[in-house]
Amino acid sequence: MPAHDPRNLERLAQVLRGLDAQIEGAEDFENEELPDPLSPETLGLGGNWVLHTRLGRLDIMQWIGEDELWGKLSPSAIEA
């Protein structure tokens, strides 16, 4: 659940590129049919993504229904 500010999304996109992230199941589509989840602009649209990386599966969740997850859950987060 990434924070939605542009600087954070740029850092997330950079990490995803470093992990060679790809949309899971993308082989069923043409390249131009899918948005690029490695782009901060695409991440800024707030989608949920299931990605395959060189370290394994990574889910990026930003919304459930009408609820933006970072804003809803971050106030109750516990720092450790």
Distance bins in CASP14 RR format, pairs under 12 A and 6 or more apart:
PFRMAT RR
TARGET T0000
AUTHOR 0000-0000-0000
RMODE 2
METHOD distances of the structure
MODEL  1
1 8 0 0 0 0 0 1 0 0 0 0 0
1 12 0 0 0 0 0 1 0 0 0 0 0
1 43 0 0 0 0 0 1 0 0 0 0 0
1 46 0 0 0 0 0 1 0 0 0 0 0
1 47 0 0 0 0 0 1 0 0 0 0 0
1 48 0 0 0 0 1 0 0 0 0 0 0
1 49 0 0 0 0 0 1 0 0 0 0 0
1 59 0 0 0 0 1 0 0 0 0 0 0
1 60 1 0 0 1 0 0 0 0 0 0 0
1 61 1 0 1 0 0 0 0 0 0 0 0
1 62 1 0 0 1 0 0 0 0 0 0 0
1 63 0 0 0 0 1 0 0 0 0 0 0
1 64 0 0 0 0 0 1 0 0 0 0 0
1 67 0 0 0 0 0 1 0 0 0 0 0
1 68 0 0 0 0 1 0 0 0 0 0 0
1 69 1 0 1 0 0 0 0 0 0 0 0
1 70 1 0 1 0 0 0 0 0 0 0 0
1 71 0 0 0 0 1 0 0 0 0 0 0
1 72 0 0 0 0 1 0 0 0 0 0 0
1 73 1 0 0 1 0 0 0 0 0 0 0
1 74 1 0 0 1 0 0 0 0 0 0 0
1 77 0 0 0 0 1 0 0 0 0 0 0
2 8 1 0 1 0 0 0 0 0 0 0 0
2 9 1 0 0 1 0 0 0 0 0 0 0
2 10 0 0 0 0 0 1 0 0 0 0 0
2 11 0 0 0 0 1 0 0 0 0 0 0
2 12 1 0 1 0 0 0 0 0 0 0 0
2 13 0 0 0 0 1 0 0 0 0 0 0
2 15 0 0 0 0 0 1 0 0 0 0 0
2 16 0 0 0 0 0 1 0 0 0 0 0
2 37 0 0 0 0 0 1 0 0 0 0 0
2 40 0 0 0 0 0 1 0 0 0 0 0
2 43 1 0 0 1 0 0 0 0 0 0 0
2 44 0 0 0 0 1 0 0 0 0 0 0
2 46 0 0 0 0 1 0 0 0 0 0 0
2 47 0 0 0 0 0 1 0 0 0 0 0
2 48 0 0 0 0 0 1 0 0 0 0 0
2 49 0 0 0 0 0 1 0 0 0 0 0
2 58 0 0 0 0 0 1 0 0 0 0 0
2 59 0 0 0 0 0 1 0 0 0 0 0
2 60 1 0 0 1 0 0 0 0 0 0 0
2 61 0 0 0 0 1 0 0 0 0 0 0
2 62 1 0 0 1 0 0 0 0 0 0 0
2 63 0 0 0 0 0 1 0 0 0 0 0
2 68 0 0 0 0 0 1 0 0 0 0 0
2 69 0 0 0 0 1 0 0 0 0 0 0
2 70 1 0 0 1 0 0 0 0 0 0 0
2 71 0 0 0 0 0 1 0 0 0 0 0
2 73 0 0 0 0 0 1 0 0 0 0 0
2 74 0 0 0 0 0 1 0 0 0 0 0
3 9 0 0 0 0 1 0 0 0 0 0 0
3 10 0 0 0 0 0 1 0 0 0 0 0
3 11 0 0 0 0 1 0 0 0 0 0 0
3 12 0 0 0 0 1 0 0 0 0 0 0
3 43 0 0 0 0 0 1 0 0 0 0 0
3 44 0 0 0 0 0 1 0 0 0 0 0
3 46 0 0 0 0 0 1 0 0 0 0 0
3 62 0 0 0 0 1 0 0 0 0 0 0
3 68 0 0 0 0 0 1 0 0 0 0 0
3 69 0 0 0 0 0 1 0 0 0 0 0
3 70 1 0 1 0 0 0 0 0 0 0 0
3 71 0 0 0 0 1 0 0 0 0 0 0
3 73 0 0 0 0 0 1 0 0 0 0 0
3 74 1 0 0 1 0 0 0 0 0 0 0
3 77 0 0 0 0 0 1 0 0 0 0 0
4 10 0 0 0 0 0 1 0 0 0 0 0
4 12 0 0 0 0 0 1 0 0 0 0 0
4 40 0 0 0 0 0 1 0 0 0 0 0
4 43 0 0 0 0 1 0 0 0 0 0 0
4 44 1 0 0 1 0 0 0 0 0 0 0
4 45 0 0 0 0 0 1 0 0 0 0 0
4 46 1 0 0 1 0 0 0 0 0 0 0
4 47 0 0 0 0 0 1 0 0 0 0 0
4 60 0 0 0 0 0 1 0 0 0 0 0
4 62 1 0 0 1 0 0 0 0 0 0 0
4 63 0 0 0 0 0 1 0 0 0 0 0
4 68 1 0 0 1 0 0 0 0 0 0 0
4 69 0 0 0 0 1 0 0 0 0 0 0
4 70 1 0 1 0 0 0 0 0 0 0 0
4 71 0 0 0 0 1 0 0 0 0 0 0
4 72 0 0 0 0 0 1 0 0 0 0 0
4 74 0 0 0 0 0 1 0 0 0 0 0
5 11 0 0 0 0 1 0 0 0 0 0 0
5 12 0 0 0 0 0 1 0 0 0 0 0
5 40 0 0 0 0 0 1 0 0 0 0 0
5 43 0 0 0 0 0 1 0 0 0 0 0
5 44 0 0 0 0 1 0 0 0 0 0 0
5 70 0 0 0 0 1 0 0 0 0 0 0
5 71 0 0 0 0 0 1 0 0 0 0 0
5 74 0 0 0 0 0 1 0 0 0 0 0
6 12 0 0 0 0 0 1 0 0 0 0 0
6 13 0 0 0 0 0 1 0 0 0 0 0
6 39 0 0 0 0 0 1 0 0 0 0 0
6 40 1 0 0 1 0 0 0 0 0 0 0
6 41 0 0 0 0 1 0 0 0 0 0 0
6 43 0 0 0 0 1 0 0 0 0 0 0
6 44 1 0 0 1 0 0 0 0 0 0 0
7 13 0 0 0 0 0 1 0 0 0 0 0
7 14 0 0 0 0 0 1 0 0 0 0 0
7 40 0 0 0 0 1 0 0 0 0 0 0
7 43 0 0 0 0 0 1 0 0 0 0 0
7 44 0 0 0 0 0 1 0 0 0 0 0
8 14 0 0 0 0 0 1 0 0 0 0 0
8 15 0 0 0 0 0 1 0 0 0 0 0
8 40 0 0 0 0 1 0 0 0 0 0 0
8 43 0 0 0 0 1 0 0 0 0 0 0
8 44 0 0 0 0 1 0 0 0 0 0 0
8 62 0 0 0 0 0 1 0 0 0 0 0
8 70 0 0 0 0 1 0 0 0 0 0 0
8 74 0 0 0 0 0 1 0 0 0 0 0
9 15 0 0 0 0 0 1 0 0 0 0 0
9 16 0 0 0 0 0 1 0 0 0 0 0
9 37 0 0 0 0 0 1 0 0 0 0 0
9 38 0 0 0 0 0 1 0 0 0 0 0
9 39 0 0 0 0 1 0 0 0 0 0 0
9 40 1 0 1 0 0 0 0 0 0 0 0
9 41 0 0 0 0 1 0 0 0 0 0 0
9 42 0 0 0 0 1 0 0 0 0 0 0
9 43 1 0 1 0 0 0 0 0 0 0 0
9 44 1 0 1 0 0 0 0 0 0 0 0
9 45 0 0 0 0 1 0 0 0 0 0 0
9 46 0 0 0 0 1 0 0 0 0 0 0
9 47 0 0 0 0 0 1 0 0 0 0 0
9 60 0 0 0 0 0 1 0 0 0 0 0
9 62 0 0 0 0 1 0 0 0 0 0 0
9 70 0 0 0 0 0 1 0 0 0 0 0
10 16 0 0 0 0 0 1 0 0 0 0 0
10 17 0 0 0 0 0 1 0 0 0 0 0
10 38 0 0 0 0 0 1 0 0 0 0 0
10 39 0 0 0 0 1 0 0 0 0 0 0
10 40 1 0 1 0 0 0 0 0 0 0 0
10 41 0 0 0 0 1 0 0 0 0 0 0
10 42 0 0 0 0 0 1 0 0 0 0 0
10 43 0 0 0 0 1 0 0 0 0 0 0
10 44 0 0 0 0 0 1 0 0 0 0 0
11 17 0 0 0 0 0 1 0 0 0 0 0
11 18 0 0 0 0 0 1 0 0 0 0 0
11 40 0 0 0 0 1 0 0 0 0 0 0
11 43 0 0 0 0 0 1 0 0 0 0 0
12 18 0 0 0 0 0 1 0 0 0 0 0
12 19 0 0 0 0 0 1 0 0 0 0 0
12 21 0 0 0 0 1 0 0 0 0 0 0
12 37 0 0 0 0 1 0 0 0 0 0 0
12 38 0 0 0 0 1 0 0 0 0 0 0
12 39 0 0 0 0 0 1 0 0 0 0 0
12 40 1 0 0 1 0 0 0 0 0 0 0
12 42 0 0 0 0 0 1 0 0 0 0 0
12 43 1 0 0 1 0 0 0 0 0 0 0
12 44 0 0 0 0 1 0 0 0 0 0 0
12 46 0 0 0 0 0 1 0 0 0 0 0
12 49 0 0 0 0 0 1 0 0 0 0 0
12 51 0 0 0 0 0 1 0 0 0 0 0
12 58 0 0 0 0 0 1 0 0 0 0 0
12 60 1 0 0 1 0 0 0 0 0 0 0
12 62 0 0 0 0 0 1 0 0 0 0 0
12 70 0 0 0 0 0 1 0 0 0 0 0
13 19 0 0 0 0 0 1 0 0 0 0 0
13 21 0 0 0 0 1 0 0 0 0 0 0
13 36 0 0 0 0 1 0 0 0 0 0 0
13 37 0 0 0 0 1 0 0 0 0 0 0
13 38 1 0 1 0 0 0 0 0 0 0 0
13 39 1 0 0 1 0 0 0 0 0 0 0
13 40 1 0 1 0 0 0 0 0 0 0 0
13 41 0 0 0 0 1 0 0 0 0 0 0
13 42 0 0 0 0 1 0 0 0 0 0 0
13 43 1 0 0 1 0 0 0 0 0 0 0
13 44 0 0 0 0 1 0 0 0 0 0 0
13 49 0 0 0 0 0 1 0 0 0 0 0
13 51 0 0 0 0 0 1 0 0 0 0 0
13 60 0 0 0 0 0 1 0 0 0 0 0
14 21 0 0 0 0 0 1 0 0 0 0 0
14 38 0 0 0 0 1 0 0 0 0 0 0
14 39 0 0 0 0 0 1 0 0 0 0 0
14 40 0 0 0 0 1 0 0 0 0 0 0
14 43 0 0 0 0 0 1 0 0 0 0 0
15 21 0 0 0 0 1 0 0 0 0 0 0
15 37 0 0 0 0 0 1 0 0 0 0 0
15 38 0 0 0 0 1 0 0 0 0 0 0
15 40 0 0 0 0 0 1 0 0 0 0 0
15 43 0 0 0 0 0 1 0 0 0 0 0
15 51 0 0 0 0 0 1 0 0 0 0 0
15 53 0 0 0 0 1 0 0 0 0 0 0
15 54 0 0 0 0 0 1 0 0 0 0 0
15 55 0 0 0 0 0 1 0 0 0 0 0
15 58 0 0 0 0 1 0 0 0 0 0 0
15 60 0 0 0 0 0 1 0 0 0 0 0
16 22 0 0 0 0 1 0 0 0 0 0 0
16 23 0 0 0 0 0 1 0 0 0 0 0
16 36 0 0 0 0 0 1 0 0 0 0 0
16 37 1 0 0 1 0 0 0 0 0 0 0
16 38 1 0 1 0 0 0 0 0 0 0 0
16 39 0 0 0 0 1 0 0 0 0 0 0
16 40 0 0 0 0 1 0 0 0 0 0 0
16 42 0 0 0 0 0 1 0 0 0 0 0
16 43 0 0 0 0 1 0 0 0 0 0 0
16 49 0 0 0 0 1 0 0 0 0 0 0
16 51 1 0 0 1 0 0 0 0 0 0 0
16 52 0 0 0 0 0 1 0 0 0 0 0
16 53 1 0 0 1 0 0 0 0 0 0 0
16 54 0 0 0 0 0 1 0 0 0 0 0
16 55 0 0 0 0 0 1 0 0 0 0 0
16 58 1 0 0 1 0 0 0 0 0 0 0
16 60 0 0 0 0 1 0 0 0 0 0 0
17 36 0 0 0 0 0 1 0 0 0 0 0
17 37 0 0 0 0 0 1 0 0 0 0 0
17 38 1 0 1 0 0 0 0 0 0 0 0
17 39 0 0 0 0 1 0 0 0 0 0 0
17 40 0 0 0 0 0 1 0 0 0 0 0
17 43 0 0 0 0 0 1 0 0 0 0 0
17 51 0 0 0 0 0 1 0 0 0 0 0
17 53 0 0 0 0 0 1 0 0 0 0 0
17 54 0 0 0 0 0 1 0 0 0 0 0
18 38 0 0 0 0 1 0 0 0 0 0 0
18 51 0 0 0 0 0 1 0 0 0 0 0
18 53 0 0 0 0 1 0 0 0 0 0 0
18 54 0 0 0 0 1 0 0 0 0 0 0
18 55 0 0 0 0 0 1 0 0 0 0 0
18 58 0 0 0 0 0 1 0 0 0 0 0
19 37 0 0 0 0 0 1 0 0 0 0 0
19 38 0 0 0 0 1 0 0 0 0 0 0
19 51 0 0 0 0 1 0 0 0 0 0 0
19 52 0 0 0 0 1 0 0 0 0 0 0
19 53 1 1 0 0 0 0 0 0 0 0 0
19 54 1 0 1 0 0 0 0 0 0 0 0
19 55 1 0 0 1 0 0 0 0 0 0 0
19 56 0 0 0 0 1 0 0 0 0 0 0
19 57 0 0 0 0 0 1 0 0 0 0 0
19 58 1 0 0 1 0 0 0 0 0 0 0
19 60 0 0 0 0 0 1 0 0 0 0 0
20 38 0 0 0 0 1 0 0 0 0 0 0
20 51 0 0 0 0 1 0 0 0 0 0 0
20 52 0 0 0 0 1 0 0 0 0 0 0
20 53 1 0 0 1 0 0 0 0 0 0 0
20 54 1 0 1 0 0 0 0 0 0 0 0
20 55 0 0 0 0 1 0 0 0 0 0 0
20 56 0 0 0 0 0 1 0 0 0 0 0
20 58 0 0 0 0 0 1 0 0 0 0 0
21 36 0 0 0 0 0 1 0 0 0 0 0
21 37 1 0 0 1 0 0 0 0 0 0 0
21 38 1 0 0 1 0 0 0 0 0 0 0
21 39 0 0 0 0 0 1 0 0 0 0 0
21 43 0 0 0 0 0 1 0 0 0 0 0
21 49 0 0 0 0 1 0 0 0 0 0 0
21 50 0 0 0 0 0 1 0 0 0 0 0
21 51 1 0 1 0 0 0 0 0 0 0 0
21 52 1 0 0 1 0 0 0 0 0 0 0
21 53 1 0 1 0 0 0 0 0 0 0 0
21 54 0 0 0 0 1 0 0 0 0 0 0
21 55 0 0 0 0 1 0 0 0 0 0 0
21 56 0 0 0 0 1 0 0 0 0 0 0
21 57 0 0 0 0 0 1 0 0 0 0 0
21 58 1 0 0 1 0 0 0 0 0 0 0
21 59 0 0 0 0 0 1 0 0 0 0 0
21 60 0 0 0 0 1 0 0 0 0 0 0
22 29 0 0 0 0 0 1 0 0 0 0 0
22 31 0 0 0 0 0 1 0 0 0 0 0
22 34 0 0 0 0 1 0 0 0 0 0 0
22 36 0 0 0 0 0 1 0 0 0 0 0
22 37 0 0 0 0 1 0 0 0 0 0 0
22 38 0 0 0 0 1 0 0 0 0 0 0
22 49 0 0 0 0 0 1 0 0 0 0 0
22 50 0 0 0 0 0 1 0 0 0 0 0
22 51 1 0 0 1 0 0 0 0 0 0 0
22 52 1 0 1 0 0 0 0 0 0 0 0
22 53 1 0 0 1 0 0 0 0 0 0 0
22 54 0 0 0 0 1 0 0 0 0 0 0
22 56 0 0 0 0 0 1 0 0 0 0 0
22 57 0 0 0 0 0 1 0 0 0 0 0
22 58 0 0 0 0 0 1 0 0 0 0 0
23 29 0 0 0 0 1 0 0 0 0 0 0
23 31 0 0 0 0 0 1 0 0 0 0 0
23 33 0 0 0 0 0 1 0 0 0 0 0
23 34 1 0 1 0 0 0 0 0 0 0 0
23 35 0 0 0 0 1 0 0 0 0 0 0
23 36 0 0 0 0 1 0 0 0 0 0 0
23 37 1 0 0 1 0 0 0 0 0 0 0
23 38 0 0 0 0 1 0 0 0 0 0 0
23 42 0 0 0 0 0 1 0 0 0 0 0
23 47 0 0 0 0 0 1 0 0 0 0 0
23 48 0 0 0 0 0 1 0 0 0 0 0
23 49 1 0 0 1 0 0 0 0 0 0 0
23 50 1 0 0 1 0 0 0 0 0 0 0
23 51 1 0 0 1 0 0 0 0 0 0 0
23 52 1 0 0 1 0 0 0 0 0 0 0
23 53 0 0 0 0 0 1 0 0 0 0 0
23 57 0 0 0 0 0 1 0 0 0 0 0
23 58 0 0 0 0 0 1 0 0 0 0 0
23 59 0 0 0 0 0 1 0 0 0 0 0
23 60 0 0 0 0 0 1 0 0 0 0 0
24 34 0 0 0 0 0 1 0 0 0 0 0
24 37 0 0 0 0 0 1 0 0 0 0 0
24 48 0 0 0 0 0 1 0 0 0 0 0
24 49 0 0 0 0 1 0 0 0 0 0 0
24 50 1 0 1 0 0 0 0 0 0 0 0
24 51 1 0 0 1 0 0 0 0 0 0 0
24 52 1 0 1 0 0 0 0 0 0 0 0
24 53 0 0 0 0 1 0 0 0 0 0 0
24 56 0 0 0 0 1 0 0 0 0 0 0
24 57 1 0 0 1 0 0 0 0 0 0 0
24 58 0 0 0 0 1 0 0 0 0 0 0
24 59 0 0 0 0 1 0 0 0 0 0 0
24 60 0 0 0 0 0 1 0 0 0 0 0
25 33 0 0 0 0 0 1 0 0 0 0 0
25 34 0 0 0 0 1 0 0 0 0 0 0
25 49 0 0 0 0 0 1 0 0 0 0 0
25 50 0 0 0 0 1 0 0 0 0 0 0
25 51 0 0 0 0 0 1 0 0 0 0 0
25 52 0 0 0 0 1 0 0 0 0 0 0
25 57 0 0 0 0 0 1 0 0 0 0 0
26 32 0 0 0 0 0 1 0 0 0 0 0
26 33 0 0 0 0 1 0 0 0 0 0 0
26 34 1 0 1 0 0 0 0 0 0 0 0
26 35 0 0 0 0 0 1 0 0 0 0 0
26 36 0 0 0 0 0 1 0 0 0 0 0
26 37 0 0 0 0 1 0 0 0 0 0 0
26 38 0 0 0 0 0 1 0 0 0 0 0
26 49 0 0 0 0 0 1 0 0 0 0 0
26 50 0 0 0 0 0 1 0 0 0 0 0
26 51 0 0 0 0 1 0 0 0 0 0 0
26 52 0 0 0 0 1 0 0 0 0 0 0
27 33 0 0 0 0 0 1 0 0 0 0 0
27 34 0 0 0 0 0 1 0 0 0 0 0
27 52 0 0 0 0 0 1 0 0 0 0 0
28 34 0 0 0 0 1 0 0 0 0 0 0
29 35 0 0 0 0 0 1 0 0 0 0 0
34 42 0 0 0 0 1 0 0 0 0 0 0
34 49 0 0 0 0 0 1 0 0 0 0 0
34 51 0 0 0 0 0 1 0 0 0 0 0
35 41 0 0 0 0 1 0 0 0 0 0 0
35 42 1 0 1 0 0 0 0 0 0 0 0
35 43 0 0 0 0 1 0 0 0 0 0 0
35 44 0 0 0 0 0 1 0 0 0 0 0
35 45 1 0 0 1 0 0 0 0 0 0 0
35 46 0 0 0 0 0 1 0 0 0 0 0
35 47 0 0 0 0 1 0 0 0 0 0 0
35 49 0 0 0 0 1 0 0 0 0 0 0
36 42 1 0 1 0 0 0 0 0 0 0 0
36 43 0 0 0 0 1 0 0 0 0 0 0
36 44 0 0 0 0 0 1 0 0 0 0 0
36 45 0 0 0 0 0 1 0 0 0 0 0
36 49 0 0 0 0 0 1 0 0 0 0 0
36 51 0 0 0 0 0 1 0 0 0 0 0
37 43 1 0 0 1 0 0 0 0 0 0 0
37 44 0 0 0 0 0 1 0 0 0 0 0
37 45 0 0 0 0 1 0 0 0 0 0 0
37 46 0 0 0 0 0 1 0 0 0 0 0
37 47 0 0 0 0 1 0 0 0 0 0 0
37 48 0 0 0 0 1 0 0 0 0 0 0
37 49 1 0 1 0 0 0 0 0 0 0 0
37 50 0 0 0 0 1 0 0 0 0 0 0
37 51 1 0 0 1 0 0 0 0 0 0 0
37 52 0 0 0 0 0 1 0 0 0 0 0
37 53 0 0 0 0 0 1 0 0 0 0 0
37 58 0 0 0 0 0 1 0 0 0 0 0
37 59 0 0 0 0 0 1 0 0 0 0 0
37 60 1 0 0 1 0 0 0 0 0 0 0
37 62 0 0 0 0 0 1 0 0 0 0 0
38 49 0 0 0 0 1 0 0 0 0 0 0
38 51 0 0 0 0 1 0 0 0 0 0 0
38 53 0 0 0 0 0 1 0 0 0 0 0
38 58 0 0 0 0 0 1 0 0 0 0 0
38 60 0 0 0 0 0 1 0 0 0 0 0
39 45 0 0 0 0 1 0 0 0 0 0 0
39 46 0 0 0 0 0 1 0 0 0 0 0
39 49 0 0 0 0 0 1 0 0 0 0 0
40 46 0 0 0 0 0 1 0 0 0 0 0
42 49 0 0 0 0 1 0 0 0 0 0 0
42 60 0 0 0 0 0 1 0 0 0 0 0
42 62 0 0 0 0 0 1 0 0 0 0 0
43 49 0 0 0 0 1 0 0 0 0 0 0
43 51 0 0 0 0 0 1 0 0 0 0 0
43 60 1 0 0 1 0 0 0 0 0 0 0
43 61 0 0 0 0 0 1 0 0 0 0 0
43 62 1 0 0 1 0 0 0 0 0 0 0
43 70 0 0 0 0 0 1 0 0 0 0 0
44 60 0 0 0 0 0 1 0 0 0 0 0
44 62 0 0 0 0 1 0 0 0 0 0 0
44 63 0 0 0 0 0 1 0 0 0 0 0
44 68 0 0 0 0 0 1 0 0 0 0 0
44 70 0 0 0 0 0 1 0 0 0 0 0
45 60 0 0 0 0 0 1 0 0 0 0 0
45 62 0 0 0 0 1 0 0 0 0 0 0
45 63 0 0 0 0 0 1 0 0 0 0 0
46 60 0 0 0 0 1 0 0 0 0 0 0
46 61 0 0 0 0 1 0 0 0 0 0 0
46 62 1 0 1 0 0 0 0 0 0 0 0
46 63 1 0 0 1 0 0 0 0 0 0 0
46 64 0 0 0 0 0 1 0 0 0 0 0
46 65 0 0 0 0 0 1 0 0 0 0 0
46 67 0 0 0 0 0 1 0 0 0 0 0
46 68 0 0 0 0 1 0 0 0 0 0 0
46 69 0 0 0 0 1 0 0 0 0 0 0
46 70 0 0 0 0 1 0 0 0 0 0 0
47 59 0 0 0 0 0 1 0 0 0 0 0
47 60 1 0 0 1 0 0 0 0 0 0 0
47 61 0 0 0 0 1 0 0 0 0 0 0
47 62 1 0 1 0 0 0 0 0 0 0 0
47 63 1 0 0 1 0 0 0 0 0 0 0
47 64 0 0 0 0 0 1 0 0 0 0 0
47 65 0 0 0 0 0 1 0 0 0 0 0
47 68 0 0 0 0 0 1 0 0 0 0 0
47 69 0 0 0 0 0 1 0 0 0 0 0
48 58 0 0 0 0 0 1 0 0 0 0 0
48 59 1 0 0 1 0 0 0 0 0 0 0
48 60 1 0 0 1 0 0 0 0 0 0 0
48 61 1 0 1 0 0 0 0 0 0 0 0
48 62 1 0 1 0 0 0 0 0 0 0 0
48 63 1 0 0 1 0 0 0 0 0 0 0
48 64 0 0 0 0 1 0 0 0 0 0 0
48 65 0 0 0 0 1 0 0 0 0 0 0
48 67 0 0 0 0 0 1 0 0 0 0 0
48 68 0 0 0 0 0 1 0 0 0 0 0
48 69 0 0 0 0 1 0 0 0 0 0 0
49 57 0 0 0 0 0 1 0 0 0 0 0
49 58 0 0 0 0 1 0 0 0 0 0 0
49 59 1 0 0 1 0 0 0 0 0 0 0
49 60 1 0 1 0 0 0 0 0 0 0 0
49 61 0 0 0 0 1 0 0 0 0 0 0
49 62 0 0 0 0 1 0 0 0 0 0 0
49 63 0 0 0 0 0 1 0 0 0 0 0
50 56 0 0 0 0 0 1 0 0 0 0 0
50 57 1 0 0 1 0 0 0 0 0 0 0
50 58 1 0 0 1 0 0 0 0 0 0 0
50 59 1 0 1 0 0 0 0 0 0 0 0
50 60 0 0 0 0 1 0 0 0 0 0 0
50 61 0 0 0 0 1 0 0 0 0 0 0
51 57 1 0 0 1 0 0 0 0 0 0 0
51 58 1 0 1 0 0 0 0 0 0 0 0
51 59 1 0 0 1 0 0 0 0 0 0 0
51 60 1 0 0 1 0 0 0 0 0 0 0
51 61 0 0 0 0 0 1 0 0 0 0 0
52 58 1 0 0 1 0 0 0 0 0 0 0
52 59 0 0 0 0 0 1 0 0 0 0 0
53 59 0 0 0 0 0 1 0 0 0 0 0
53 60 0 0 0 0 0 1 0 0 0 0 0
59 69 0 0 0 0 0 1 0 0 0 0 0
60 69 0 0 0 0 0 1 0 0 0 0 0
60 70 0 0 0 0 0 1 0 0 0 0 0
61 67 0 0 0 0 0 1 0 0 0 0 0
61 68 0 0 0 0 0 1 0 0 0 0 0
61 69 1 0 1 0 0 0 0 0 0 0 0
61 70 0 0 0 0 1 0 0 0 0 0 0
61 72 0 0 0 0 0 1 0 0 0 0 0
61 73 0 0 0 0 1 0 0 0 0 0 0
62 68 1 0 0 1 0 0 0 0 0 0 0
62 69 1 0 0 1 0 0 0 0 0 0 0
62 70 1 0 0 1 0 0 0 0 0 0 0
62 71 0 0 0 0 0 1 0 0 0 0 0
62 72 0 0 0 0 0 1 0 0 0 0 0
62 73 0 0 0 0 0 1 0 0 0 0 0
63 69 1 0 0 1 0 0 0 0 0 0 0
63 70 0 0 0 0 1 0 0 0 0 0 0
63 71 0 0 0 0 0 1 0 0 0 0 0
63 72 0 0 0 0 1 0 0 0 0 0 0
63 73 0 0 0 0 0 1 0 0 0 0 0
64 70 0 0 0 0 0 1 0 0 0 0 0
64 71 0 0 0 0 0 1 0 0 0 0 0
64 72 0 0 0 0 1 0 0 0 0 0 0
64 73 0 0 0 0 0 1 0 0 0 0 0
65 72 0 0 0 0 0 1 0 0 0 0 0
66 72 0 0 0 0 0 1 0 0 0 0 0
67 73 0 0 0 0 1 0 0 0 0 0 0
68 74 0 0 0 0 0 1 0 0 0 0 0
69 75 0 0 0 0 0 1 0 0 0 0 0
69 76 0 0 0 0 0 1 0 0 0 0 0
69 77 0 0 0 0 0 1 0 0 0 0 0
70 76 0 0 0 0 0 1 0 0 0 0 0
70 77 0 0 0 0 1 0 0 0 0 0 0
71 77 0 0 0 0 0 1 0 0 0 0 0
END
